[in-house]
């Protein structure tokens, strides 16, 4: 983890290892870490594989310290896996938290047939889930299926009481990787796919005119009344899904109950610091 008081400061901040695990079966390719301060304690949600086998990626959680202002202050210890019984042999990644209607859920990406879809499962605590996971959305639109049919990286946001999930679509190695959005119908059960309404168009996508390709896998955060999102993208075409991706930050706005994302900015364009 890198820590700084400004976004600019993150560029030169030193990295700090806050968690590692050499245990067989969960020691290869740590992906998509998310830090959540829940019930007075920091929790690290991540996916990891074992023995060099991508197909063994599963969701896990580690517990950290209690300093609300610094997720890196306390040591992290492994708690356990977050594997729904109906997906016990299934690849899974990109775990995140959804809180709605006084209940907490784990949302993530896994497979239904050849489609990489979004799933949800109930949580009974920050470190435990209960029952089977259910599919809430799969890639059905052309812009969600470039390279391969993918929905991943779900992140929840609630604006004026309306809950949305912003997700990444299409294969990350293509220029067409983009963000889409689902909206939860008022008072509906988040565990039912019919409760979620998908926008027919991307929320955020490439702009070759400013040298931005494959933007996605974001995280949204708020500073005061202002909203920002961090995401990764590439500065040239046909760059795949590797180390050519860089992390960027931009502000976004809201209109009524909805997030409104801007066009992507090229690297080197200054924004106001959060």
C-alpha positions as CSV (number, residue, x, y, z in Angstrom):
1,X,0.0,0.0,0.0
2,X,1.1,3.6,-0.7
3,X,-0.1,6.4,1.6
4,X,0.0,10.2,1.1
5,X,-2.0,13.3,2.0
6,X,-2.5,14.1,-1.7
7,X,-3.1,12.3,-4.9
8,X,0.0,13.8,-6.3
9,X,1.9,12.6,-3.3
10,X,1.0,9.0,-4.1
11,X,3.3,9.1,-7.2
12,X,6.4,9.3,-5.0
13,X,5.2,7.5,-1.9
14,X,7.0,4.4,-0.8
15,X,5.2,1.1,-1.0
16,X,4.5,-0.9,2.2
17,X,3.7,-4.6,2.4
18,X,0.8,-5.0,4.8
19,X,-0.2,-8.6,4.1
20,X,1.4,-11.7,2.6
21,X,0.5,-15.4,2.6
22,X,2.7,-18.3,1.5
23,X,0.1,-20.9,2.3
24,X,-0.3,-23.4,-0.5
25,X,-3.5,-22.8,-2.4
26,X,-3.6,-19.1,-1.7
27,X,-0.2,-17.8,-2.5
28,X,-0.3,-16.8,-6.2
29,X,-1.6,-13.7,-8.0
30,X,-3.2,-11.5,-5.3
31,X,-5.9,-9.5,-7.2
32,X,-8.2,-6.5,-6.7
33,X,-7.6,-5.7,-3.0
34,X,-10.2,-3.6,-1.3
35,X,-10.0,-2.1,2.2
36,X,-13.2,-1.6,4.1
37,X,-13.7,-0.1,7.6
38,X,-16.6,-2.1,8.9
39,X,-17.8,-2.5,12.5
40,X,-14.8,-0.6,13.8
41,X,-12.1,-2.7,12.1
42,X,-10.3,-2.6,8.7
43,X,-10.9,-5.6,6.5
44,X,-9.0,-6.5,3.3
45,X,-11.0,-8.3,0.6
46,X,-9.0,-9.9,-2.2
47,X,-8.9,-12.9,-4.6
48,X,-5.9,-15.2,-4.8
49,X,-4.9,-18.4,-6.5
50,X,-2.6,-21.2,-5.7
51,X,0.3,-23.0,-7.3
52,X,0.3,-20.8,-10.4
53,X,-3.2,-21.8,-11.5
54,X,-5.5,-18.9,-12.4
55,X,-8.5,-21.2,-12.3
56,X,-8.1,-21.5,-8.5
57,X,-8.8,-17.8,-7.8
58,X,-11.2,-17.5,-4.9
59,X,-12.3,-14.7,-2.6
60,X,-10.7,-14.2,0.8
61,X,-10.7,-11.8,3.7
62,X,-8.0,-10.6,6.2
63,X,-8.6,-8.5,9.3
64,X,-6.5,-5.4,10.1
65,X,-6.4,-2.6,12.7
66,X,-8.9,-0.3,14.2
67,X,-7.5,3.1,13.4
68,X,-10.3,4.5,11.2
69,X,-7.9,7.1,9.6
70,X,-5.2,4.6,8.5
71,X,-5.8,1.2,7.0
72,X,-2.1,0.5,7.1
73,X,-1.6,1.1,10.8
74,X,-2.4,-2.3,12.1
75,X,-1.1,-5.8,11.1
76,X,-3.4,-7.9,8.9
77,X,-4.1,-11.5,9.7
78,X,-5.9,-14.0,7.5
79,X,-9.5,-14.8,8.5
80,X,-10.8,-17.1,5.9
81,X,-12.3,-17.7,2.5
82,X,-15.6,-16.3,1.2
83,X,-16.8,-19.1,-1.0
84,X,-20.5,-19.6,-1.5
85,X,-21.4,-23.3,-1.4
86,X,-22.8,-23.3,-4.9
87,X,-19.6,-21.9,-6.2
88,X,-17.1,-24.0,-4.3
89,X,-15.2,-25.1,-7.4
90,X,-15.8,-21.9,-9.4
91,X,-13.3,-19.1,-10.2
92,X,-14.2,-15.8,-8.4
93,X,-12.7,-12.4,-8.1
94,X,-13.3,-8.7,-7.4
95,X,-15.1,-8.9,-4.1
96,X,-16.7,-5.7,-2.8
97,X,-19.3,-4.6,-0.3
98,X,-22.9,-3.6,-0.8
99,X,-24.9,-2.1,2.1
100,X,-28.6,-1.5,1.5
101,X,-31.7,-1.7,3.5
102,X,-29.8,-2.4,6.7
103,X,-28.2,-5.5,5.3
104,X,-24.7,-6.2,4.0
105,X,-23.8,-8.2,0.9
106,X,-20.7,-9.3,-0.9
107,X,-20.7,-8.6,-4.6
108,X,-18.2,-10.1,-7.0
109,X,-17.5,-11.6,-10.4
110,X,-17.7,-15.3,-11.4
111,X,-18.7,-17.5,-14.3
112,X,-22.1,-18.7,-15.5
113,X,-21.2,-20.9,-18.4
114,X,-18.8,-19.0,-20.6
115,X,-20.0,-15.6,-19.4
116,X,-18.3,-13.7,-16.6
117,X,-21.2,-12.3,-14.6
118,X,-21.9,-10.4,-11.4
119,X,-23.0,-12.3,-8.3
120,X,-24.2,-11.4,-4.8
121,X,-24.3,-13.3,-1.5
122,X,-25.6,-12.2,2.0
123,X,-23.1,-11.5,4.7
124,X,-23.7,-12.1,8.4
125,X,-20.5,-10.3,9.5
126,X,-17.6,-8.6,7.7
127,X,-15.9,-12.0,7.5
128,X,-18.7,-14.4,6.9
129,X,-21.3,-15.1,4.2
130,X,-24.4,-17.2,4.3
131,X,-26.3,-19.2,1.7
132,X,-25.8,-19.5,-2.0
133,X,-24.7,-16.7,-4.3
134,X,-27.1,-15.6,-7.1
135,X,-26.4,-14.0,-10.4
136,X,-27.7,-10.4,-10.7
137,X,-26.3,-9.5,-14.2
138,X,-24.5,-11.0,-17.1
139,X,-23.0,-9.4,-20.3
140,X,-25.7,-9.2,-22.9
141,X,-24.8,-6.0,-24.8
142,X,-22.3,-5.6,-27.6
143,X,-20.1,-3.2,-25.7
144,X,-19.9,-5.8,-22.8
145,X,-18.6,-8.6,-25.0
146,X,-15.5,-7.2,-26.7
147,X,-12.8,-9.8,-26.5
148,X,-15.0,-12.0,-24.3
149,X,-18.3,-11.5,-22.4
150,X,-17.3,-10.0,-19.1
151,X,-18.8,-8.1,-16.2
152,X,-16.4,-7.6,-13.3
153,X,-15.1,-5.1,-10.7
154,X,-18.5,-4.2,-9.2
155,X,-18.6,-1.2,-6.9
156,X,-21.7,0.1,-5.2
157,X,-22.8,3.7,-4.7
158,X,-25.9,5.2,-3.1
159,X,-27.1,8.7,-4.1
160,X,-30.1,10.2,-2.5
161,X,-31.3,6.8,-1.4
162,X,-30.9,5.1,-4.8
163,X,-28.3,2.3,-5.0
164,X,-26.3,1.6,-8.1
165,X,-23.5,-0.9,-9.0
166,X,-20.9,0.5,-11.4
167,X,-19.0,-2.4,-13.1
168,X,-16.4,-3.1,-15.7
169,X,-17.3,-4.8,-19.0
170,X,-15.5,-6.6,-21.8
171,X,-12.1,-8.2,-21.6
172,X,-9.5,-5.9,-19.9
173,X,-7.0,-6.6,-22.7
174,X,-9.1,-4.8,-25.3
175,X,-9.3,-1.1,-26.0
176,X,-13.0,-1.4,-25.3
177,X,-12.9,-2.2,-21.6
178,X,-15.5,0.2,-20.1
179,X,-17.7,1.0,-17.2
180,X,-21.5,0.2,-17.1
181,X,-24.1,0.8,-14.4
182,X,-26.9,-1.2,-12.8
183,X,-29.6,0.6,-10.7
184,X,-31.6,-1.1,-7.9
185,X,-35.3,-0.6,-8.2
186,X,-36.9,1.2,-5.2
187,X,-37.6,-1.2,-2.3
188,X,-36.6,-4.2,-4.3
189,X,-34.6,-7.3,-3.2
190,X,-30.9,-6.9,-4.2
191,X,-30.7,-10.7,-4.3
192,X,-33.0,-10.8,-7.3
193,X,-31.7,-10.2,-10.8
194,X,-35.0,-8.6,-11.8
195,X,-34.4,-5.9,-9.2
196,X,-31.5,-4.5,-11.1
197,X,-31.9,-2.3,-14.2
198,X,-29.0,-2.1,-16.6
199,X,-28.2,1.0,-18.6
200,X,-28.0,0.3,-22.3
201,X,-24.9,2.5,-22.8
202,X,-21.5,2.6,-21.1
203,X,-21.0,5.0,-18.3
204,X,-17.3,5.6,-19.1
205,X,-15.3,4.4,-22.1
206,X,-12.2,4.9,-24.3
207,X,-11.4,8.2,-26.0
208,X,-8.7,7.8,-28.6
209,X,-8.6,11.5,-29.2
210,X,-7.0,12.0,-25.8
211,X,-5.0,8.7,-25.8
212,X,-7.2,6.8,-23.3
213,X,-7.9,3.2,-24.0
214,X,-9.6,0.5,-22.0
215,X,-10.5,2.5,-18.9
216,X,-12.1,0.5,-16.1
217,X,-11.9,-1.3,-12.8
218,X,-12.6,1.8,-10.8
219,X,-13.3,2.7,-7.2
220,X,-15.4,5.7,-6.1
221,X,-14.8,7.9,-3.1
222,X,-16.1,11.1,-1.6
223,X,-14.3,14.1,-0.1
224,X,-16.7,16.5,1.5
225,X,-19.5,17.0,-1.1
226,X,-17.2,16.1,-4.1
227,X,-17.1,12.7,-5.7
228,X,-14.0,11.2,-7.4
229,X,-13.2,7.9,-9.0
230,X,-9.9,6.1,-9.5
231,X,-9.4,3.6,-12.4
232,X,-6.8,2.1,-14.6
233,X,-6.4,2.7,-18.4
234,X,-3.8,2.6,-21.1
235,X,-2.3,5.4,-23.2
236,X,-2.0,3.5,-26.5
237,X,-4.0,1.0,-28.4
238,X,-3.5,-2.8,-28.3
239,X,-1.6,-2.7,-25.0
240,X,-3.2,-5.8,-23.5
241,X,-4.0,-6.2,-19.8
242,X,-0.6,-5.9,-18.1
243,X,1.9,-3.3,-16.8
244,X,1.1,-0.7,-19.4
245,X,-2.0,0.2,-17.4
246,X,-1.7,3.2,-15.1
247,X,-3.9,4.5,-12.3
248,X,-5.8,7.7,-12.9
249,X,-8.2,9.8,-10.8
250,X,-11.0,12.1,-12.0
251,X,-13.9,13.9,-10.4
252,X,-17.5,13.0,-11.3
253,X,-20.8,14.7,-10.6
254,X,-24.3,13.6,-9.8
255,X,-27.6,14.5,-11.3
256,X,-30.7,13.7,-9.2
257,X,-30.1,10.2,-7.9
258,X,-27.5,9.2,-10.6
259,X,-23.7,9.4,-11.0
260,X,-22.6,11.3,-14.1
261,X,-19.1,10.3,-15.3
262,X,-17.1,12.7,-17.5
263,X,-15.1,11.9,-20.6
264,X,-11.7,10.4,-19.7
265,X,-8.8,12.8,-19.4
266,X,-5.4,12.1,-21.0
267,X,-2.4,11.7,-18.7
268,X,-0.8,14.9,-17.6
269,X,-4.0,16.9,-17.4
270,X,-4.2,18.5,-14.0
271,X,-7.3,18.2,-11.8
272,X,-8.1,19.9,-8.4
273,X,-6.9,17.7,-5.5
274,X,-9.6,16.1,-3.4
